[in-house]
Amino acid sequence: MSITLFELEEFPKRIAISKANDYQVNGIFFLDFSKPLKVIRWFGKVNNKFGIAVGLLVPALRLS
């Protein structure tokens, strides 16, 4: 799955993220770099301690 990162004039110090090629004004999500990333691992089942890294959970916040 690909994502698109945006810099918006209304929020000059934030980075917006979207699964689409553009964004909706009332549906903007920003990456939250003040919180750590979480690694999703697989070792017979999905967990966050053991196994092969298969994904990341990236903290995001929504401004409404």
GULUM-976377 format. One record per atom (N, C-alpha, C): residue number from 0; atom name; residue in three letters; x, y, z. Coordinates in steps of 0.02 Angstrom, whole numbers, plus 50000, padded with zeros to 5 digits. Example, Ala and Ser with C-alpha at 12.3 -4.5 7.8 and 13.67 -1.06 7.14 Angstrom:
! residues 2
R     n   atom   res      c1      c2      c3
R     0      N   ALA   50660   49716   50390
R     0     CA   ALA   50615   49775   50390
R     0      C   ALA   50660   49835   50390
R     1      N   SER   50642   49888   50354
R     1     CA   SER   50684   49947   50357
R     1      C   SER   50645   50002   50394
//
This chain:
! residues 64
R     n   atom   res      c1      c2      c3
R     0      N   MET   50042   49942   50000
R     0     CA   MET   50000   50000   50000
R     0      C   MET   50045   50062   50000
R     1      N   SER   50033   50106   49954
R     1     CA   SER   50073   50167   49951
R     1      C   SER   50037   50224   49987
R     2      N   ILE   50075   50273   50009
R     2     CA   ILE   50048   50332   50042
R     2      C   ILE   50076   50394   50009
R     3      N   THR   50043   50450   50021
R     3     CA   THR   50066   50514   49996
R     3      C   THR   50074   50561   50055
R     4      N   LEU   50130   50597   50057
R     4     CA   LEU   50143   50646   50110
R     4      C   LEU   50133   50716   50081
R     5      N   PHE   50102   50760   50120
R     5     CA   PHE   50087   50828   50097
R     5      C   PHE   50114   50880   50146
R     6      N   GLU   50134   50937   50120
R     6     CA   GLU   50146   50997   50160
R     6      C   GLU   50089   51044   50143
R     7      N   LEU   50053   51066   50194
R     7     CA   LEU   49995   51110   50183
R     7      C   LEU   50011   51180   50208
R     8      N   GLU   49989   51230   50170
R     8     CA   GLU   50002   51299   50188
R     8      C   GLU   49970   51317   50255
R     9      N   GLU   49912   51287   50271
R     9     CA   GLU   49878   51302   50334
R     9      C   GLU   49915   51276   50395
R    10      N   PHE   49957   51225   50385
R    10     CA   PHE   49994   51193   50440
R    10      C   PHE   50067   51186   50419
R    11      N   PRO   50105   51241   50420
R    11     CA   PRO   50173   51240   50391
R    11      C   PRO   50223   51196   50427
R    12      N   LYS   50212   51178   50490
R    12     CA   LYS   50260   51138   50528
R    12      C   LYS   50238   51066   50536
R    13      N   ARG   50190   51044   50497
R    13     CA   ARG   50164   50975   50502
R    13      C   ARG   50166   50941   50435
R    14      N   ILE   50167   50874   50436
R    14     CA   ILE   50166   50833   50376
R    14      C   ILE   50101   50794   50376
R    15      N   ALA   50061   50802   50324
R    15     CA   ALA   49998   50765   50317
R    15      C   ALA   50012   50701   50279
R    16      N   ILE   49970   50650   50292
R    16     CA   ILE   49978   50584   50260
R    16      C   ILE   49911   50562   50231
R    17      N   SER   49913   50528   50173
R    17     CA   SER   49851   50505   50142
R    17      C   SER   49865   50442   50102
R    18      N   LYS   49815   50398   50098
R    18     CA   LYS   49820   50339   50055
R    18      C   LYS   49802   50358   49983
R    19      N   ALA   49769   50414   49974
R    19     CA   ALA   49749   50438   49907
R    19      C   ALA   49802   50486   49880
R    20      N   ASN   49792   50507   49818
R    20     CA   ASN   49839   50555   49788
R    20      C   ASN   49826   50627   49807
R    21      N   ASP   49769   50639   49839
R    21     CA   ASP   49754   50706   49865
R    21      C   ASP   49721   50699   49933
R    22      N   TYR   49697   50753   49961
R    22     CA   TYR   49669   50751   50029
R    22      C   TYR   49603   50787   50031
R    23      N   GLN   49564   50772   50084
R    23     CA   GLN   49502   50808   50098
R    23      C   GLN   49515   50857   50154
R    24      N   VAL   49489   50917   50148
R    24     CA   VAL   49502   50970   50196
R    24      C   VAL   49482   50949   50267
R    25      N   ASN   49425   50915   50275
R    25     CA   ASN   49401   50896   50341
R    25      C   ASN   49427   50828   50364
R    26      N   GLY   49471   50797   50326
R    26     CA   GLY   49496   50731   50344
R    26      C   GLY   49571   50727   50342
R    27      N   ILE   49605   50776   50372
R    27     CA   ILE   49677   50778   50370
R    27      C   ILE   49706   50742   50432
R    28      N   PHE   49753   50696   50421
R    28     CA   PHE   49789   50662   50474
R    28      C   PHE   49862   50682   50469
R    29      N   PHE   49894   50693   50527
R    29     CA   PHE   49964   50711   50529
R    29      C   PHE   50004   50657   50565
R    30      N   LEU   50065   50645   50542
R    30     CA   LEU   50110   50599   50577
R    30      C   LEU   50130   50631   50643
R    31      N   ASP   50131   50592   50696
R    31     CA   ASP   50147   50617   50763
R    31      C   ASP   50216   50591   50782
R    32      N   PHE   50268   50632   50770
R    32     CA   PHE   50336   50611   50783
R    32      C   PHE   50356   50614   50856
R    33      N   SER   50310   50637   50900
R    33     CA   SER   50325   50639   50971
R    33      C   SER   50314   50570   51004
R    34      N   LYS   50282   50523   50968
R    34     CA   LYS   50270   50456   50994
R    34      C   LYS   50311   50405   50954
R    35      N   PRO   50330   50350   50986
R    35     CA   PRO   50372   50300   50950
R    35      C   PRO   50332   50259   50900
R    36      N   LEU   50368   50235   50849
R    36     CA   LEU   50339   50186   50802
R    36      C   LEU   50333   50119   50838
R    37      N   LYS   50284   50079   50817
R    37     CA   LYS   50277   50011   50845
R    37      C   LYS   50286   49961   50789
R    38      N   VAL   50327   49911   50800
R    38     CA   VAL   50341   49860   50750
R    38      C   VAL   50290   49803   50757
R    39      N   ILE   50260   49783   50701
R    39     CA   ILE   50214   49725   50700
R    39      C   ILE   50256   49666   50677
R    40      N   ARG   50254   49612   50717
R    40     CA   ARG   50295   49553   50702
R    40      C   ARG   50250   49492   50691
R    41      N   TRP   50277   49442   50657
R    41     CA   TRP   50241   49381   50642
R    41      C   TRP   50283   49321   50665
R    42      N   PHE   50256   49282   50710
R    42     CA   PHE   50287   49219   50731
R    42      C   PHE   50231   49170   50747
R    43      N   GLY   50198   49146   50693
R    43     CA   GLY   50140   49103   50701
R    43      C   GLY   50076   49143   50709
R    44      N   LYS   50081   49201   50739
R    44     CA   LYS   50026   49249   50743
R    44      C   LYS   50056   49319   50750
R    45      N   VAL   50015   49369   50739
R    45     CA   VAL   50039   49438   50744
R    45      C   VAL   50051   49455   50817
R    46      N   ASN   50109   49485   50831
R    46     CA   ASN   50126   49506   50899
R    46      C   ASN   50175   49564   50894
R    47      N   ASN   50197   49590   50951
R    47     CA   ASN   50244   49646   50949
R    47      C   ASN   50309   49631   50986
R    48      N   LYS   50325   49567   50998
R    48     CA   LYS   50386   49549   51035
R    48      C   LYS   50434   49505   50995
R    49      N   PHE   50407   49451   50963
R    49     CA   PHE   50450   49402   50930
R    49      C   PHE   50431   49393   50857
R    50      N   GLY   50481   49373   50817
R    50     CA   GLY   50468   49355   50747
R    50      C   GLY   50494   49406   50697
R    51      N   ILE   50472   49396   50636
R    51     CA   ILE   50493   49437   50580
R    51      C   ILE   50451   49500   50578
R    52      N   ALA   50483   49558   50569
R    52     CA   ALA   50447   49621   50563
R    52      C   ALA   50409   49622   50497
R    53      N   VAL   50343   49633   50500
R    53     CA   VAL   50302   49633   50440
R    53      C   VAL   50266   49700   50429
R    54      N   GLY   50273   49747   50477
R    54     CA   GLY   50240   49811   50468
R    54      C   GLY   50257   49859   50525
R    55      N   LEU   50234   49920   50517
R    55     CA   LEU   50243   49972   50568
R    55      C   LEU   50176   50005   50583
R    56      N   LEU   50164   50020   50647
R    56     CA   LEU   50109   50063   50666
R    56      C   LEU   50138   50132   50677
R    57      N   VAL   50115   50180   50639
R    57     CA   VAL   50140   50248   50642
R    57      C   VAL   50089   50292   50677
R    58      N   PRO   50107   50323   50734
R    58     CA   PRO   50059   50366   50767
R    58      C   PRO   50038   50425   50723
R    59      N   ALA   49974   50437   50721
R    59     CA   ALA   49947   50493   50682
R    59      C   ALA   49894   50528   50723
R    60      N   LEU   49885   50592   50711
R    60     CA   LEU   49832   50629   50744
R    60      C   LEU   49790   50665   50693
R    61      N   ARG   49726   50673   50710
R    61     CA   ARG   49680   50706   50664
R    61      C   ARG   49660   50773   50693
R    62      N   LEU   49662   50824   50652
R    62     CA   LEU   49638   50890   50671
R    62      C   LEU   49570   50899   50640
R    63      N   SER   49521   50915   50681
R    63     CA   SER   49454   50923   50654
R    63      C   SER   49432   50995   50654
//
